[in-house]
């Protein structure tokens, strides 16, 4: 049986076929505006190159930029009723208070504040005003809103009010999708609320996208389950993607990092993924991307769900190289997926970073004769500038002075030198399609992150065990096989500023898929 990994990037849609731990084939196709046709093209191409029977494909894993791009480009987002349960506290900062004006306008700026909420230990802050929820349901019907997001103060500790509010809303607005913040974000009211609202605004797009992927696979004669990769490098079944599209936001760079770890066998490294338009850089820890510890900005909106600590710069194979009064500028503008038409070495008329790599002897693609006339001193200056940009990225990602390898992946990694400062650069086999490899090898995860009160006989050990059991249950529900589960993250942080001997516990487990059909 085979696994197929597909990663949809801004420039290319990559696809690979894996049998066990062997990569049988890896291909690239141009990303198309509708995305689906690009997926079909990549799928057909990789099946042909691998010469496999498509009936023997056990699962297809897809990484997509659909939902991230929707927020960044302000497209395909629905208006949302943003309901906060927390009065009388918190009234001074309404929902979406720190959002960019254009995003707030797109999701409708329909903010509601209702009596309710909890203390950190689960005690009631004030009773839920159910009559107000009924009134809001009438407003939702009158405005024909397509979704609602419910956020309760400290719902990570006690979710009863969010669940009750959802029940009331759906009883009075049959079929209304309601997102509960306790399922999306971590602690921190405003950022968790924002994550829930953004998620609710993308539910219609998520449904259309899942349907489109299903049709693409059906049209290719593939009947197996398909999964979509999420921020932490693990998988979601299709129905979960329909409910939680925001969990895919960083799946692209995460797939590349997981693919880099798989292809090299190295668990701790800096990974540099150079595409056609951007370079993504991050650190591997135990084979998984290091997670960001702060709030994450998505299209100007601060959220707090788990995201990898990855940053991007505008440097890629298609980056424009421009000489100006201020010197040589490389990127951030790029020809993107048109690099094979527009770059000089491919017969075009635009000077790109790829042309510099070919002229400098770093890569053997296209027609080198077409770039031999470039001024040698200019080529050397641009190559030095590219090296300096990449070195600055790597140094920013290092967490200590201890030397670690740098793994170069992505089609644009021909721009990478053999060494970055004092660090060795490794280019594994199939480096150009590492992102699709990362998708193909992805596992299923489960995670718990909440505050426990260590009173009434509850010990730190029993709280950790309870958190791990919750994480395992979530992983199994998402499709993981129980016998393959292992804990990859476990941390507890005493919260000295709260009474009741409070401690925040985060546990994450991963396992092989097989317990659930998409």
N, C-alpha and C positions, 0 to 999 in steps of 0.2 A: 504494500500500500504506500501511497505517496502523499506528501503534504505540499501544497502550493502556497507561496507567500507573494503578496502583491502590495506594493507601496506606491501611492499616488502622490507625486511631488509636484511642485509648481512648474517644472520643466519636463521631467520624464515620469512615466509610469513604469516601474520595474516589476519583474516577475521572476520567481525562481521555483524549481521543483526540487524537493528534498526526499531522499529515501534514507531513512534512519538519520545518520549524521553526515551523509554524503550529498553534496550539491550536484545534481545531475545536469542542470542547465540554468542559465541566468540570462535574461534579455531585457532590453529597454525599448519602450515605445513612447512616442510623444504624448504628453498629457493633452487631452482634448477639453474644450470648453464645457461640454456636458459630462466629462469625466468617464461616464459609463462606456462610451465607445472606445476610449483609450484603454480601459480595463479589458474589454473584450479582445482588442488587438493584441495586448501584451499576453493575455491568457492563451490565445490561439498560437501565438508565436512560440511561447515557451513549451507548450505541449508538443508542438512540431519538432523543436530542437531536441527535446528530451526523448522523443519517440516513445511515448508512453500511452497506455490505454487509459483514456479519461475516466473509464468506469472504475479504475483502480485508485482514483484520488479519494483519500479518506476525509480530507478537510481542506478548506481554503481560508487563509487568514489575510485580511485586508487592512492596510493602514491608509487613512484618508485625511486630507486637509480640508474637507468640505466645511466642517463646522467652525474651525478656526478662521478660515477665509470669510465666512459669512459675517462674523463679528468685526473683523479687521476692515472688510470692504463695505460694512453696513448694508448687507443684502440678506434677503430671505428670512428676516426676523419678524415674529408676530407680536402683536400687542398683548401685554400681560397684566393681570390684576396682582399687584404686589402687596400682600397682606402680612402685617407684622403683629404678633401677639406679645404685647409688652407694656401697655399703658398701666399705671400712670408714668412709669419711667420711660426714657428714650424719646419723648415727644419732640424734643428740640432738633433731632436729626432724622428727618423723614426718609423712607426708602429711596434709594438712588441719589442721595444727597451729593455724593462726590463723583457722580458719573459725568462724562462729557455730554454737553447739551444735545448733540446730534443723536447719540445712542439712546439717551433718555427719551427723546422725541419719538424715535422709531418704535420703542416698546410701549409708548403711550403715556408714560408718566402717571399711571393709575395707582397711586400709593394709598394704602389704607392702614390705619393704626387702631388696634382693638385691645381692650383690657384682657390681661392674661399674663402668662410667663411664669418662670420658676427661679428660685435661688440656685446657687451652684450645687447644692446638695439634693436638689429635687423637690424641696419644699415649695409650695405654691406662693408666687409673688402676689397674684390677684386672680380671682376666678375668671374663667373664660366667659366673655360676653357673647353667648350663642345667638341672641337676638340680632346683634350687630353683624354676625356672620351671615345670617339669613338676609339682612338688608343688603349686604355686599353682593350676595348671590343674585339678588334682583337687579343690582346695578350692572353686574357682569352680563346678565341676559339683555338688558336694555342697550348696552354698548356693544353687544355681540363679540365680546372678547373670546379669544381662542384658547387661553390657558390661564392658570393661576399659580402663584408661588406663595407658600405659607412658611413664615419664619417665626419661631417662638424663642424667647430668651431662654438660654440654656436647654434647648431641646436635645442636645447631645447627652444630657443627663436624664431628662424625663421627656419623652416624646408624646405623651398622652394628649396634650392640647393640639399639637399639629395633626395627629391622627383624627381627633374629634372634629377639628375644623374642616379637614378634607372630606370626612363623611357628610357633614352638613352641606358643604358646597356641592358635592356630587349628587346629593339627594334633591337639591333644588335646581341644579344645572346638570341634568343627565348627560353623561358622555364627556364632561369637561375634564381635561387632563389637569391634575393638581400635583405640583412638585412640592415635596416637603424638604426643607433645608437640612434636616437631620440626615437625609440620605445623600447629600451632596458635599457640603463643606465641613470644615473643622471648626474649632472654637474661635470666637471673634465674630460678634453679631453682624456688623455691617458687611464684612467680606463674605461671610457665609450666606447672608441674605442676597448679596449681589450675584453670587454663584448660582443660587437657586433661580433667581429671576432670569439670568442669561440662559440657563438650561431650559426654563419654561418657554422662552421666546424661540427656541430652536427645535421644539418637539415636532412641528409639522415638517420641517426640513429633514429631521431625522427619519421620520416615517417614510418620506419620499425616497430618501437615499437608500434605506434598507431595502425597500421594494425594488429600486433600480438595480442594486447589486444582485438581488435574487433573480431578477429577470435576465441580467447579463450572464449569470452562471447557467441559468436554464437554457438560454439561447445557445450556449456553448456545449449543451448536452451534459452538464455536470449536476448531479443530483445530491451531492454530499452536503453536510452542514457547512455554513460559513460563519466565521468569527471576525470581529473587528478589534484591532489593537487599541489599547488605552495608554494613558499618560505614563504609567509605571512599567511599561514593557510587558504587560500581561494581556489576556484576551477577555472579550465580552461576547456573549451570544447575542444574536440579532435583536431579541426582544429587550435585552438590557440597554442596547444602544438606542432603541426607540425611546426609552425612558430617561437615559442619562447621556445625551450627546456631548456634554462638556467634558466628559471623562476621556475623550479622544484628542483633546486640543494639542497635546505635545507628542502624539504618537509617532510623528515622522522622525524627529531627532532621536527619540527613545529607541525606535526600531533600529536605527543605524548603530547606536551604541551597543545594543544587545547583539546585533549581527557581528559587530567588531569583536566582541568577547567570544562569540561562538567560533568565528573563523580563525582566531589566533590562539584560543585557549587561555588568554590572559584575562585575569579577573580584576586587576587594578591598573588603570592606565588613563591617559588623557586621549580622548577620541576627537578627531577633527574630520567632520563630514563636509566635503566640498561639493556642492551641487553646481547647477548652471547659473544660479542667481545669488545664493547666499552660502555662507560657511557657518555650520553649527558646531559649537565646541562645548564639551562637558567632560566630567570625570566619571570613570567606572569605579565602583566599590563593590567587591564580592560579585562581580559580573552583572550588576544592575546599575543604572544611572544614579549618581548621588542626588538626593532629593533637596529641593529648595526649602529653606527654613523660614522664609519670609512670605508675605503676600505676593501674589503673582498678578501682573498687569496683563489683561487680555483686551486689546483694542481700547485701552484707556480706562477699563473697569477693573478695580482691584478685587481679586477673589482669593480664597484661601484653601482650595482643594489641593491635594498633593500633586506637585509637578516636578519634573527633573530640573536640576540646576544647570540649565543649558542657555547659552546666549548666542546671538547671531550677529554677523557683520555682513555688509553688502559686498561680498567677494565671491565670485564663482567663475566657472569656465567661460561663461558668456559675458562677463563684466567688461564694460567699455573702458578702453585705455585712451585718455585724452591728455594732450599737452596744452597747458595754459600758462598764463603769466605767473601763476603761483606754483608752477612745476607740473609734474606728472600726477594725474588723478586716475586711480583704478577703482571702478565702481562708484557708488552703489548701483548706478544704472546698468542694465544688462539687456542683451538681446534674448535672454531666456531660452525657450525651447527652439528658437530660430538659429541657434548657434551653428548648426550644420548647413544652413543656407547663407547666413550673413558673414561669418568669420572669413578672414582672408584665406586661410589655409584650406578652406572648403570651396573657394571660388567666389566668395562674397566681397563686399567692399568696406566692411567695418573692422577696425582693429580691436581685437578682444584679448583677454588674458590667455586664452587658448593659443592664439597666434604667438604670443610671447613665449609660452612654454615650448612650442614647436621650434621657434627660431633659436631659442637658447639651448636646444638639444635635450630638453627635459622630457619630451614626449615625441612619439613617432605616429602621428595621426594626420589625416588629410594629406595635402601636397606641400612638402617642405619648400619646394622651389618657389612657391607663391609668396613666401615670407623671407626669402634669402636677401631681398633688397632692403630690408629694414635696417636702419642705422644701428650698428652694433653697440655703441655707447648707450643709445636709448633703450635697447633691449636689456642690457645689463642693469641700467638704472631701474627699469620697471620690475625686473626679476628681483632686485634687491628690495624694492618697496613691497612687493608681494610677500617676500620672506619676512620682512619686518612686521607686516600686518599679522601674519600667521604666528610669529613668535610671541607677539603681544597677547594674542588670544590664548595661546598655550600657557603662558606665565600666569595669566589671570585665572586659569582653571586649576592650577596646581594648588594643593592644600598644604604642602610642606616642601622643604628644600630637598627632600629625598628624591633622587632621580627615578622617574618612572618612564616606561616606553610611551611613545606617541603612536597611536594607530590611525593611519590615513585611510579613509574610505570615501565612497562617492565618486561619481564619474569625473568630477572636477579636480580630484586629488592629484592629478598630474601636475598641478601647481605646487605641490608640496616638495620641499628639498629632502635630501636623505637624512639631514639632521636639523633639529630645531634647537639652537643654542647647544647645551650639553646633553640633549636628549636624542636617543635613537628614534628614527621614524620607521615604522613597520607598515608595509602594504601587503595584506594577505591576498591569497587567491580569491577571486570573485569580489574584490574590494568595491567594484563599481556598483554592485547590487546588494551591498551589505544591508541596506534598509529592508529589502524584501526578504533577505535571509532572517533578519531579526523578527519580522512578522511571522515567518514560517515556523520558527522554533519557540514562539511565545507560549507561556504557560497561563494557567488560571490563578487568580489571586483572591484573597479575602483580607479585609482590614478592619480593625477596631481602633478608634481614637476617642476616648472620653474620660471624664473626671470621675474618680471613685473616692468615696469618703470612707476612710479607714477607721470606722467606729463600730460599736456593737459586735465585737468579735471578728470583724473582717480584717484579715492581715494583708500585707503587701503581696505575699505569695498567693493567697486565695484570689486577690483581685487580678493578678497577672494571669492566673489559670482561667479565671472567668473571661478575661479579655481574649485570651488565646482560643478558648472554646467558641466565642462569638465569631472570631475571624475564620475559624475552620468551618463553622456552619455557613458563613457567607460564601466561602470558596466552593464548598460542595454544592450549594444552591446555584452557583454560577457555572457549574459544569466540571469541577475538578474531581479526580478520583481520590477518595479519602486516604487510601494507603500510600499515596505519593506526596502528601502534604508535608512541607517543612517550613519552619519559622525562619524568615530572613531578616526581620527587624523586630526588636523588642526594646522598648525604652519606657522608663517611668520617671516623671519629674514631680517631686514634691512641690506643692503650691503653698508656700509659707504665708502668703498674704491672705489666704482663705482659712476660715475656722473649720473645725471638724477633721483635722489631719487629712486634708485633701491631697490627692496625687493624680496627675494626668498620665494615663497609660496608653501607649500606642503599640499595637502588635500587627504584624503583617505576615501572612503565610502564602506560599505558592505551591502549586502542584500541577501534574500533567492533566490535560483535558481528557474527557471520556465519560464523565458522569451525567452528561446532559446533551440533548440534541437541540440544535438551533431551530 
